[in-house]
């Protein structure tokens, strides 16, 4: 089971195991990680699961799709080069140890 290191806005780190095949958002919500809301339930329509992927890991993810790209332009916290919607990141063993930074706010 891959492990994700979530780094909260206040600097607190939280290691979470996420089932392979689940999205990062599903794993975070399932364990109660603060700051990843996923109001739409992962239907790619709200952008409240916005995260910053550590630069080292960004290239290991599939490209940003058109709808995700549009939603990332409307996030509450500023879009950065590592911005992704965690509902679009499917976990697998190759992502074991990925570092994810949680933005200050989703609203």
N, C-alpha and C positions, 0 to 999 in steps of 0.2 A: 504494500500500500504506500503510494508516494506521500512524502511529507512536504508541507508548505510552511514557510516561515513568513508569517504576517508581521509586519512592523507597523504599529499604530502611529498616528500622527504625533502622539506624545513621546514616541521613542520606545515604548514597551513592545517587546517581541513576544510572539505566541506561535509555537510550533503545533501544527494540526495535521493529522493524517486524513487524507481524502481518498476515497475509493477510486481506483482507476475506472475510467469511463464516466465518472461524474464530472460536472462542471465545477470549477473553482468556487463559483457562487453557491452552488448546492452544498458543497462541503463546508464552506464558511457559515452558511445559515444553519446547517444541521448541528453544528457544534456551538453556535451562538457567538460567532466572532462579531464584535461591535464594529460598526462603520460600513458594513456591506449589507445594504438593505434589500435589494432585489425586489422592489415593490411589484413588478410585473411578473414575478415568478420565473424569470428567465426567458421571457417571450420576446426579448429584443425590442422593447418599446418604452423603457423609462430611464435608463442610464443611472439608476441608483445603486449599481454594483460596480461603479467606476473604481479602478485601481491603477497603481503605477507599478509596472513590472520592472524589476531590477534590470539594468542595461545588459548585464551578462546573459540573461535568460530571454530577452526579447526576440532575438533571432531564432530561437528554438520553437517559436509559436507560429501557427499558420497566419497568413496575412490578414489584415483588418478588412472585413467585408464592407460593401457600400453602405448598408444600413447602420452598421456599428460605427463607421466613420462619421456619418451624419449625427448620430447620437452623441458621439464624443465631442462634437463641436458645441453641444448644449449642456455640458456637465456643470454642476454647481462649483466644483473646485477646478482650477485651471487645467486645461489639457496640456500634457507634456509629451515628449517623444516616446515615453514608455507607457502612455495611457492605453488601457484596454478595458473592455467590459468583462467582468469575471464570469458572466454567463456564457461567454463565447470561448472560454479556455477549458478544453476538455483535458482532464488530468490523465496522465499515463506515467509509466515508470521512467521515461526519459526526462520528465519534469520533477523527479524526486529532488527535493532540496530547493526548489524555486523560491525566490525572495519576492514578496509582494508588499508594497507600501500602500497603506490605506490613506486616502486623502482626508483633509480636515473635515469636510462635510459632503453629504450627498444631496442636500437640499439647498 
